[in-house]
Structures are given as C-alpha cells and as structure tokens.
Amino acid sequence: MTTALCQDNPSDDATKEKDRASTRCLNQDNFEFCGYSLKIARNMGGNLGVSAYVWDAGLALCRYFEKENINFSGKKVIELGSGTGIVGILVTLLGGAVTMTDQPNILQQIEHNISTNVPSASRQRLKVCSLTWGEDHTNFPADYDFVLGSDIVYSSVTYSSLIRTLHYLAKQGTTIYLSSAFRKGNGSLSFHEVLLPEYFNCLIVDRLEDKDITVYKMTRINARPEDWFLT
Ligand SMILES: C[S@@+](CC[C@H](N)C(=O)[O-])C[C@H]1O[C@@H](n2cnc3c(N)ncnc32)[C@H](O)[C@@H]1O
C-alpha cells in the first residue's frame, strides 16, 4: 500500500527549512517482515534516482532473513547502498548493531525511515554514514560479522570499486549477503559468476525465478599476495 505524505512543517531556521523542502513529498509503503510492520517513505522530490524506490531485491533479502531466521542479535553489520533503508532497519530490529551507508545525498531519507521504524532504545545500535564505494571504505573498521547489499550490482562503472569495498570490509569469518536482480546489458551476471568468485567463496542461497533475483552468501577467500591492490 502506498500513501502520499505531504509534510508542511514551517521553520524559522533556513537550513532546516531547506532540508525539509527536500523531503516534502514522500510516498510511504508498508511492509511486514519477521513480525514487524515497516513504514518506508520514499523521497520523490529530492532527485534521489534509484534510491527513491524499495527494490524487489531488498524485499527478497528481507524475506530470506525471515525464512531462514538469521540471527543478527549482537552482530556487527554494515549495509552498502541502503537506499530507503528497509534492509538495515529490519536487521536493527532483529538485534543487529548496524551501520547503514549510502552516498551523502541519500542519508536524510534513511534517517527519516529510521525515525519512523526504530524505537529510540534501539537507535544507539544504529549508525548512518556516507560511504561511496572505492573511496571511503577505509574510514570504517574491517571487523563486521555481516556485510549486506541489495540491488547494488547494477552499473558496471561501479563494479571494481564495489569489489574493493567488499574486500576491505570483509575479514575472515565475515558473511556477505548480496541480493541482486539480473538485468540485461549491465554485466551483473558476470560480476557475480566471474569477478566475485576470484575473491570470495560464493554460494547461491535463494532464487526468485519470476523476478530473476538471486541471493548470494559469500565469504572472503584467504588474502593472497596478488590481492594487495584491492585495499
Ligand atoms: C538500486 S538502489 C538499491 C537500494 C536498496 N538497497 C534497495 O534494495 O531498495 C542502489 C543503491 O546503491 C547506492 N549506490 C550506487 N552507487 C554507489 C556508490 N558508488 N557508492 C555508494 N552507494 C552507491 C545508490 O545510492 C542506491 O541507494
């Protein structure tokens, strides 16, 4: 179900007003996962492009976590390309200590959805940070239990940066879940079938045939001398 929320919240503070202007027209969708009702707003007025949608690959990853009852309690998690934030929000509600990341102009949308869905007591386990793949990953620790990404494999110009970021963030023992929708002409299939297996052990753990979405579980192959250029 989608509802249009038009915020009208005048403020004296010019900066705050500018921020509000960019979130003034929000579409809200409701989802149910793991017993939680999630209200996810999408900022249709902020030129957020692909980030202003809840993608089927994100829903597939949430459904996979629900189906497999993955235990995130007390686990350290980072999500790449959070978009609306639905995956990271669910994982926070499931007990994870989550860092949700995306490009700087997307963070306000994520923060809005956190404020709607995550009780204040759980927010101390949650961070929202700017992380552009291949550029900022060394600002983060490399000690995560889980690295997550849904529908982040869609533009071949980002693939080498994304591999560098994934490789940096994943230590031995980190589990990466990537949920990807395969679209023709963007090399997403060969990214998963050829490039990633050079650096990661990759296992298909779920498939939605009708939408051509695949969920991969990955772990890092032991660091080799030839991988030095990735960090
Ligand atoms: C198709 S959306 C998926 C959003 C969300 N994960 C979902 O499943 O609904 C891709 C996300 O990746 C982010 N993204 C794309 N290129 C990026 C890059 N180079 N660095 C960081 N984030 C990037 C976009 O801003 C966007 O939010």
The ligand as an ORCA input file, in Angstrom:
! r2SCAN-3c Opt
* xyz 0 1
  C      19.024      0.210     -6.734
  S      19.337      1.091     -5.255
  C      19.027     -0.163     -4.025
  C      18.576      0.424     -2.724
  C      18.235     -0.578     -1.629
  N      19.405     -1.348     -1.243
  C      17.108     -1.477     -2.031
  O      17.330     -2.685     -2.221
  O      15.978     -0.999     -2.151
  C      21.131      1.196     -5.227
  C      21.716      1.984     -4.087
  O      23.139      1.947     -4.189
  C      23.647      3.259     -3.981
  N      24.892      3.432     -4.729
  C      25.075      3.404     -6.072
  N      26.355      3.636     -6.405
  C      27.020      3.834     -5.238
  C      28.378      4.090     -4.907
  N      29.302      4.231     -5.874
  N      28.707      4.228     -3.613
  C      27.766      4.080     -2.646
  N      26.458      3.819     -2.881
  C      26.086      3.700     -4.166
  C      22.569      4.180     -4.526
  O      22.680      5.486     -3.968
  C      21.303      3.435     -4.131
  O      20.806      3.840     -2.891
*
